[in-house]
Amino acid sequence: APIHAQARALGERVVLAGFAAEADLPALYSGALCLVFPSLYEGFGLPVLEGMACGVPVLTSNVSSLPEVAGDAALMVDPHS
């Protein structure tokens, strides 16, 4: 997938974590520089709230339910640009 090639090109600066056990999430979020969540279709956006609860800056999409979930506490971007 193109996103994986782009992430590999950035080396260790980007980590695509994949599946993580729920018990490991606080440590993963807390150890991150930021959470990037560019979802196109989201029913609720729980990762956005989890990141915020761990004190991580969040960058997320300005579509679907995410603006309502994140409010003014996240940086919103157009996921199509």
N, CA, C and O atoms as a DFTB+ gen file, in Angstrom:
324 C
 N C O
     1  1       0.848      -1.191       0.000
     2  2       0.000       0.000       0.000
     3  2       0.887       1.246       0.000
     4  3       1.968       1.231       0.590
     5  1       0.450       2.310      -0.646
     6  2       1.265       3.532      -0.731
     7  2       1.626       4.116       0.635
     8  3       2.733       4.627       0.805
     9  1       0.731       4.055       1.598
    10  2       1.020       4.641       2.912
    11  2       2.180       3.912       3.585
    12  3       2.985       4.532       4.280
    13  1       2.266       2.612       3.382
    14  2       3.363       1.849       3.975
    15  2       4.698       2.227       3.340
    16  3       5.710       2.314       4.036
    17  1       4.711       2.451       2.036
    18  2       5.942       2.872       1.358
    19  2       6.374       4.250       1.845
    20  3       7.562       4.489       2.060
    21  1       5.418       5.150       2.019
    22  2       5.739       6.493       2.514
    23  2       6.282       6.426       3.939
    24  3       7.234       7.131       4.274
    25  1       5.687       5.589       4.773
    26  2       6.153       5.450       6.158
    27  2       7.562       4.863       6.195
    28  3       8.401       5.312       6.976
    29  1       7.825       3.864       5.356
    30  2       9.171       3.278       5.307
    31  2      10.203       4.316       4.886
    32  3      11.329       4.311       5.383
    33  1       9.822       5.209       3.969
    34  2      10.748       6.245       3.503
    35  2      11.129       7.209       4.630
    36  3      12.187       7.837       4.574
    37  1      10.284       7.330       5.643
    38  2      10.563       8.219       6.774
    39  2      11.387       7.542       7.864
    40  3      11.748       8.173       8.857
    41  1      11.678       6.277       7.681
    42  2      12.517       5.557       8.640
    43  2      11.842       5.401       9.988
    44  3      10.662       5.060      10.065
    45  1      12.588       5.648      11.044
    46  2      12.086       5.439      12.403
    47  2      11.200       6.573      12.894
    48  3      10.684       6.506      14.010
    49  1      11.012       7.615      12.086
    50  2      10.191       8.749      12.530
    51  2       8.708       8.423      12.539
    52  3       7.938       9.095      13.225
    53  1       8.288       7.399      11.787
    54  2       6.879       7.008      11.736
    55  2       6.778       5.530      12.090
    56  3       7.517       4.701      11.561
    57  1       5.855       5.214      12.989
    58  2       5.617       3.827      13.374
    59  2       4.168       3.492      13.060
    60  3       3.251       4.127      13.580
    61  1       3.962       2.490      12.206
    62  2       2.626       1.964      11.966
    63  2       2.486       0.768      12.899
    64  3       2.950      -0.329      12.587
    65  1       1.855       0.981      14.024
    66  2       1.861      -0.006      15.104
    67  2       1.034      -1.244      14.803
    68  3       1.335      -2.315      15.332
    69  1       0.005      -1.138      13.975
    70  2      -0.847      -2.294      13.747
    71  2      -1.654      -2.620      14.991
    72  3      -1.941      -1.735      15.798
    73  1      -2.022      -3.892      15.150
    74  2      -2.822      -4.291      16.308
    75  2      -2.008      -4.172      17.584
    76  3      -0.825      -4.508      17.619
    77  1      -2.655      -3.694      18.616
    78  2      -2.038      -3.634      19.945
    79  2      -3.084      -4.044      20.970
    80  3      -4.253      -3.675      20.863
    81  1      -2.659      -4.799      21.946
    82  2      -3.566      -5.203      23.021
    83  2      -4.019      -3.963      23.784
    84  3      -3.260      -3.005      23.936
    85  1      -5.247      -3.987      24.256
    86  2      -5.804      -2.836      24.973
    87  2      -4.932      -2.415      26.154
    88  3      -4.799      -1.225      26.436
    89  1      -4.346      -3.376      26.834
    90  2      -3.500      -3.064      27.995
    91  2      -2.235      -2.300      27.596
    92  3      -1.648      -1.603      28.424
    93  1      -1.812      -2.426      26.338
    94  2      -0.597      -1.750      25.864
    95  2      -0.856      -0.342      25.334
    96  3       0.090       0.421      25.136
    97  1      -2.107       0.014      25.103
    98  2      -2.422       1.298      24.473
    99  2      -1.930       2.520      25.245
   100  3      -1.343       3.409      24.628
   101  1      -2.135       2.616      26.556
   102  2      -1.646       3.815      27.252
   103  2      -0.148       4.053      27.069
   104  3       0.278       5.193      26.887
   105  1       0.647       2.999      27.115
   106  2       2.095       3.155      26.929
   107  2       2.426       3.571      25.506
   108  3       3.317       4.393      25.294
   109  1       1.721       3.016      24.528
   110  2       1.971       3.389      23.131
   111  2       1.610       4.848      22.884
   112  3       2.389       5.594      22.290
   113  1       0.429       5.251      23.339
   114  2       0.012       6.648      23.156
   115  2       0.956       7.598      23.889
   116  3       1.398       8.601      23.327
   117  1       1.259       7.281      25.129
   118  2       2.094       8.176      25.936
   119  2       3.508       8.313      25.387
   120  3       4.158       9.338      25.591
   121  1       3.983       7.291      24.696
   122  2       5.321       7.338      24.120
   123  2       5.383       7.978      22.748
   124  3       6.461       8.113      22.170
   125  1       4.228       8.376      22.221
   126  2       4.178       8.951      20.871
   127  2       4.376      10.462      20.902
   128  3       3.986      11.136      21.855
   129  1       4.978      10.971      19.858
   130  2       5.114      12.416      19.691
   131  2       3.754      13.024      19.365
   132  3       3.431      14.123      19.815
   133  1       2.955      12.293      18.571
   134  2       1.592      12.710      18.252
   135  2       0.834      11.508      17.711
   136  3       1.430      10.487      17.369
   137  1      -0.486      11.639      17.637
   138  2      -1.343      10.625      17.037
   139  2      -1.884      11.197      15.741
   140  3      -2.505      12.259      15.734
   141  1      -1.649      10.493      14.647
   142  2      -2.191      10.894      13.347
   143  2      -3.276       9.888      13.003
   144  3      -3.006       8.694      12.875
   145  1      -4.511      10.373      12.852
   146  2      -5.670       9.505      12.634
   147  2      -6.480      10.062      11.462
   148  3      -7.511      10.699      11.676
   149  1      -6.021       9.826      10.212
   150  2      -6.679      10.418       9.041
   151  2      -7.805       9.556       8.479
   152  3      -7.809       9.250       7.287
   153  1      -8.737       9.168       9.304
   154  2      -9.819       8.283       8.895
   155  2     -10.799       8.989       7.959
   156  3     -11.074      10.180       8.111
   157  1     -11.319       8.235       6.991
   158  2     -12.336       8.773       6.083
   159  2     -13.745       8.501       6.591
   160  3     -14.637       9.331       6.414
   161  1     -13.957       7.352       7.218
   162  2     -15.282       6.953       7.690
   163  2     -15.140       6.432       9.112
   164  3     -14.543       5.380       9.340
   165  1     -15.680       7.156      10.044
   166  2     -15.509       6.774      11.444
   167  2     -16.842       6.881      12.164
   168  3     -17.504       7.918      12.116
   169  1     -17.235       5.789      12.839
   170  2     -18.470       5.817      13.593
   171  2     -18.367       6.648      14.856
   172  3     -19.314       7.337      15.232
   173  1     -17.209       6.583      15.515
   174  2     -17.052       7.369      16.734
   175  2     -15.670       8.002      16.856
   176  3     -15.587       9.188      17.174
   177  1     -14.608       7.288      16.624
   178  2     -13.274       7.871      16.728
   179  2     -12.632       7.687      18.083
   180  3     -12.005       8.609      18.605
   181  1     -12.780       6.511      18.657
   182  2     -12.222       6.235      19.980
   183  2     -10.713       6.485      20.069
   184  3     -10.263       7.004      21.091
   185  1      -9.904       6.145      19.053
   186  2      -8.463       6.426      19.164
   187  2      -8.150       7.906      19.405
   188  3      -7.168       8.227      20.074
   189  1      -8.964       8.793      18.874
   190  2      -8.765      10.228      19.104
   191  2      -8.912      10.539      20.593
   192  3      -8.081      11.244      21.167
   193  1      -9.954      10.021      21.209
   194  2     -10.164      10.250      22.645
   195  2      -9.097       9.569      23.487
   196  3      -8.655      10.120      24.496
   197  1      -8.679       8.374      23.080
   198  2      -7.633       7.665      23.826
   199  2      -6.322       8.454      23.792
   200  3      -5.650       8.594      24.813
   201  1      -5.966       8.963      22.620
   202  2      -4.754       9.768      22.511
   203  2      -4.825      11.010      23.376
   204  3      -3.872      11.342      24.080
   205  1      -5.962      11.696      23.323
   206  2      -6.140      12.899      24.143
   207  2      -6.048      12.572      25.627
   208  3      -5.446      13.323      26.395
   209  1      -6.645      11.452      26.033
   210  2      -6.615      11.058      27.443
   211  2      -5.191      10.779      27.921
   212  3      -4.896      10.901      29.110
   213  1      -4.310      10.406      26.991
   214  2      -2.904      10.146      27.337
   215  2      -2.030      11.375      27.143
   216  3      -0.811      11.299      27.295
   217  1      -2.639      12.501      26.811
   218  2      -1.890      13.747      26.682
   219  2      -1.116      13.900      25.391
   220  3      -0.165      14.680      25.328
   221  1      -1.508      13.166      24.357
   222  2      -0.802      13.208      23.076
   223  2      -1.510      14.182      22.128
   224  3      -2.733      14.120      22.004
   225  1      -0.782      15.072      21.460
   226  2      -1.409      15.927      20.447
   227  2      -2.007      15.055      19.339
   228  3      -1.414      14.055      18.934
   229  1      -3.185      15.445      18.858
   230  2      -3.899      14.637      17.872
   231  2      -4.108      15.427      16.589
   232  3      -4.517      16.588      16.612
   233  1      -3.818      14.772      15.472
   234  2      -4.120      15.286      14.143
   235  2      -5.109      14.304      13.541
   236  3      -4.811      13.115      13.431
   237  1      -6.288      14.789      13.147
   238  2      -7.308      13.884      12.641
   239  2      -8.069      14.523      11.485
   240  3      -7.870      15.696      11.167
   241  1      -8.936      13.741      10.865
   242  2      -9.713      14.190       9.712
   243  2     -10.819      15.149      10.118
   244  3     -11.336      15.103      11.234
   245  1     -11.165      16.016       9.183
   246  2     -12.268      16.947       9.417
   247  2     -13.568      16.417       8.815
   248  3     -14.435      17.198       8.422
   249  1     -13.704      15.102       8.743
   250  2     -14.887      14.471       8.161
   251  2     -15.490      13.484       9.152
   252  3     -14.898      13.168      10.184
   253  1     -16.681      13.007       8.812
   254  2     -17.374      11.999       9.597
   255  2     -17.665      12.530      11.008
   256  3     -18.009      13.702      11.165
   257  1     -17.534      11.694      12.016
   258  2     -17.833      12.096      13.394
   259  2     -16.647      12.761      14.087
   260  3     -16.787      13.261      15.203
   261  1     -15.494      12.773      13.448
   262  2     -14.271      13.206      14.130
   263  2     -14.269      14.660      14.587
   264  3     -13.784      14.925      15.687
   265  1     -14.779      15.621      13.817
   266  2     -14.816      16.994      14.348
   267  2     -15.655      17.112      15.621
   268  3     -15.307      17.864      16.532
   269  1     -16.748      16.374      15.680
   270  2     -17.596      16.414      16.875
   271  2     -16.901      15.750      18.062
   272  3     -16.992      16.237      19.189
   273  1     -16.213      14.650      17.813
   274  2     -15.509      13.930      18.880
   275  2     -14.342      14.755      19.410
   276  3     -14.169      14.880      20.623
   277  1     -13.542      15.315      18.509
   278  2     -12.322      16.019      18.912
   279  2     -12.569      17.454      19.339
   280  3     -11.821      17.993      20.154
   281  1     -13.594      18.073      18.807
   282  2     -13.857      19.473      19.129
   283  2     -12.672      20.347      18.775
   284  3     -12.082      20.198      17.705
   285  1     -12.323      21.258      19.668
   286  2     -11.197      22.167      19.441
   287  2      -9.874      21.601      19.954
   288  3      -8.857      22.294      19.929
   289  1      -9.877      20.358      20.415
   290  2      -8.688      19.791      21.051
   291  2      -7.753      19.070      20.084
   292  3      -6.737      18.519      20.507
   293  1      -8.085      19.065      18.785
   294  2      -7.234      18.387      17.802
   295  2      -7.040      19.279      16.590
   296  3      -7.839      20.179      16.329
   297  1      -5.983      19.022      15.863
   298  2      -5.746      19.690      14.594
   299  2      -6.497      18.901      13.533
   300  3      -6.276      17.700      13.378
   301  1      -7.386      19.571      12.801
   302  2      -8.197      18.918      11.778
   303  2      -7.591      19.153      10.400
   304  3      -7.139      20.254      10.086
   305  1      -7.587      18.099       9.581
   306  2      -7.075      18.197       8.220
   307  2      -8.041      17.528       7.251
   308  3      -8.831      16.665       7.634
   309  1      -7.964      17.937       6.002
   310  2      -8.735      17.306       4.938
   311  2      -8.015      16.015       4.556
   312  3      -6.888      16.076       4.064
   313  1      -8.627      14.848       4.766
   314  2      -7.934      13.592       4.481
   315  2      -7.722      13.341       2.992
   316  3      -6.986      12.429       2.616
   317  1      -8.355      14.134       2.150
   318  2      -8.219      13.964       0.703
   319  2      -7.099      14.815       0.118
   320  3      -6.817      14.729      -1.077
   321  1      -6.457      15.636       0.947
   322  2      -5.407      16.501       0.395
   323  2      -4.032      16.039       0.819
   324  3      -3.032      16.652       0.445
